[in-house]
């Protein structure tokens, strides 16, 4: 008799809460630094490699807030001498036509000379330079970016594994890549313990966690694939901890996607993340190049778009987003202030101590007296 399949219960941000600690500390005393290799930032937030929130100028603005922007090396920045024109065209196109327009804009070939130009422009702002590449283009564009001064490579695909079956020529091998470049390599995205462990064993320096949760991502709608972020983060952070115990090498976990509020940032860190990657909250800043619009990296796929342009509006400056003062009461501003307050409540002096906080399954917030609050928006 065949074994019956059982569904595993998984959890997203709305289904959990963080338990207060037995001791508390003053939020002004907590430490939020995040490091990968020689790169250290004081705000544990990376910007998604989306063209709507990643230009050289925006990287400079992120740097001013202690955060790190990640620029897409396969987006408009390396396809056009004046990429802002392409961003403006996407943002101004009627909704029913925008996917076709994006497919046209992203069909222009990548100009390898622009890779060095954009890296140099980012470095001139004083920021660390982090760039994102898909596995298929990494060996071609990665060395160019590093030679121009890039401080970090983010190798990113919708779903990443250490083992990939294909009839094509040999694909990207992470050990081989690490011999080609001498900067930290972050790899993503993945959601499971075994896959995270196998990727860490290739020698990479950091791992992105998340498949399907982003506001501009439709992977779950189009393909049905995805794992809620709390469970995904816990599973991958357990792999990180086990790998550290076995090797003494600590591989940071970065939760990527679905984080909009301070509470979700705190839950991601408490679930085991060392930092988070956000996109839509950045797109809502006054400094964002797309002025209130956002779209995912897979949106212009020529055959199967897995994303859409979303109008997210403009809420405030990056300063307000990260440090306040907040002009709203829904938790979407002063993210770092919320994180520090939460760390104080659980008695965590730093991010690693925050990993020890108890995370509990909780009823929907609407059932706990917040219904009228949520209706105010």
Order of alpha helices (4+ residues) and beta strands (2+ residues): beta-beta-beta-beta-alpha-beta-alpha-alpha-alpha-beta-alpha-beta-alpha-beta-alpha-beta-alpha-alpha-beta-alpha-beta-alpha-beta-beta-alpha-alpha-alpha-beta-alpha
